[in-house]
Amino acid sequence: MSSNPAEQFYDRISHAYDLIADGGEHVARERGLQLLAPQAGESVLEVGFGTGHSLLAIAEAVGAEGKVAGVDISSGMKDVAAKRLQQAGVLDRVSLIVSDVPPLPWEDNQFDAISMSFTLELFASETIPAVLAECRRVLRPGGRLGVVSMATVADGDPESVLEKTYIWMHTHFPHIVDCQPIPLETVVESAGFEITKQERVDLFTMPVAIVVGVPQ
Ligand SMILES: C[S@@+](CC[C@H](N)C(=O)[O-])C[C@H]1O[C@@H](n2cnc3c(N)ncnc32)[C@H](O)[C@@H]1O
C-alpha cells in the first residue's frame, strides 16, 4: 500500500466521493468549466480529476477531434473516472495518468486549457506556486487556466464561520481536514497569470472562487 496519505485517503473515498462532496460542489465545478469554455478540437488537461465529472464534460466539449488528459494521485479515482468515461463512450479521447503533482508529467506547451477544481487548495501553501508554474509550463502560449477553489473571504465581503472553521481545522488537524481556503485571485496572479474571468459563489456560506487566467 502507498505511504502517501493523500493517495490513501482519496483511494479510500473514491467510490463515496460523489455522495460526500459532489452534491455541494457541483454547481461551482460546472460554472468553472462554463467560464473555461473548452472548444471543439482543443487539447485540455484536468488536474486532480476525481470521479471524472469534469473530464466527461470536457471530452464532450472538445469532441472527437479534441484530446483530454487527466492526472490524479489516486488510482481509485482513476478507476471511477475511467468507468464513467467508458459508459459515456468517450474514454478513447481521454488519457488518464496516476501521479503525484507537482510535477506535471508532460512536455512543455501541450495544452490549450487546464481545469482544476477543489484541488489547488489541497496543496501546502509553499507548494501551490510550483503547481501553478507547472501549469504555465505545459500550457501553450495564450492557453487558459481555470481554477475553482474554496477561498478566503474577500475584503468587504461578510464573514463566514465555515471559512474560519476550515482554516482552524486545517491548522490544527491537517490529517482530518486536508484543504484550506486560499486567496485564489491573488495566488493565481502571483503565479504570473492575468485573470480574464472571475466569479465567486457560496458553498454553505463558504466562499468559492472561480478564475480563468492566461499566462502573462
Ligand atoms: C477534492 S477532490 C476534487 C476532485 C474533482 N476535481 C472535483 O471537483 O470533483 C481532489 C482530487 O485531487 C487529487 N489529488 C490530491 N492531491 C493530489 C496530488 N498531490 N497530485 C495529484 N492529484 C491529487 C485527489 O486524489 C482527488 O481526486
The ligand as an SDF file (V2000), in Angstrom:
LIG
                    3D

 27 29  0  0  0  0  0  0  0  0999 V2000
  -11.3550   17.2610   -3.5310 C   0  0  0  0  0  0  0  0  0  0  0  0
  -11.0480   16.1860   -4.8860 S   0  0  0  0  0  0  0  0  0  0  0  0
  -11.7380   17.0900   -6.2620 C   0  0  0  0  0  0  0  0  0  0  0  0
  -11.9870   16.2150   -7.4470 C   0  0  0  0  0  0  0  0  0  0  0  0
  -12.5570   16.8970   -8.6890 C   0  0  0  0  0  0  0  0  0  0  0  0
  -11.6550   17.8750   -9.2360 N   0  0  0  0  0  0  0  0  0  0  0  0
  -13.8970   17.5390   -8.3950 C   0  0  0  0  0  0  0  0  0  0  0  0
  -14.0190   18.7750   -8.4240 O   0  0  0  0  0  0  0  0  0  0  0  0
  -14.8540   16.7790   -8.1350 O   0  0  0  0  0  0  0  0  0  0  0  0
   -9.3100   16.4230   -5.1230 C   0  0  0  0  0  0  0  0  0  0  0  0
   -8.6670   15.4350   -6.0960 C   0  0  0  0  0  0  0  0  0  0  0  0
   -7.2640   15.7750   -6.1940 O   0  0  0  0  0  0  0  0  0  0  0  0
   -6.4910   14.5850   -6.1160 C   0  0  0  0  0  0  0  0  0  0  0  0
   -5.1760   14.9330   -5.5300 N   0  0  0  0  0  0  0  0  0  0  0  0
   -4.9160   15.2760   -4.2490 C   0  0  0  0  0  0  0  0  0  0  0  0
   -3.6020   15.5230   -4.0780 N   0  0  0  0  0  0  0  0  0  0  0  0
   -3.0170   15.3200   -5.2930 C   0  0  0  0  0  0  0  0  0  0  0  0
   -1.6790   15.3860   -5.7640 C   0  0  0  0  0  0  0  0  0  0  0  0
   -0.6620   15.7160   -4.9510 N   0  0  0  0  0  0  0  0  0  0  0  0
   -1.4410   15.1170   -7.0610 N   0  0  0  0  0  0  0  0  0  0  0  0
   -2.4580   14.7680   -7.8980 C   0  0  0  0  0  0  0  0  0  0  0  0
   -3.7410   14.6710   -7.5080 N   0  0  0  0  0  0  0  0  0  0  0  0
   -4.0210   14.9540   -6.2180 C   0  0  0  0  0  0  0  0  0  0  0  0
   -7.3130   13.6440   -5.2410 C   0  0  0  0  0  0  0  0  0  0  0  0
   -6.9850   12.2890   -5.4440 O   0  0  0  0  0  0  0  0  0  0  0  0
   -8.7410   13.9840   -5.6500 C   0  0  0  0  0  0  0  0  0  0  0  0
   -9.1850   13.1910   -6.7230 O   0  0  0  0  0  0  0  0  0  0  0  0
  1  2  1  0
  2  3  1  0
  2 10  1  0
  3  4  1  0
  4  5  1  0
  5  6  1  0
  5  7  1  0
  7  8  2  0
  7  9  1  0
 10 11  1  0
 11 12  1  0
 11 26  1  0
 12 13  1  0
 13 14  1  0
 13 24  1  0
 14 15  1  0
 14 23  1  0
 15 16  2  0
 16 17  1  0
 17 18  1  0
 17 23  2  0
 18 19  1  0
 18 20  2  0
 20 21  1  0
 21 22  2  0
 22 23  1  0
 24 25  1  0
 24 26  1  0
 26 27  1  0
M  CHG  2   2   1   9  -1
M  END
$$$$
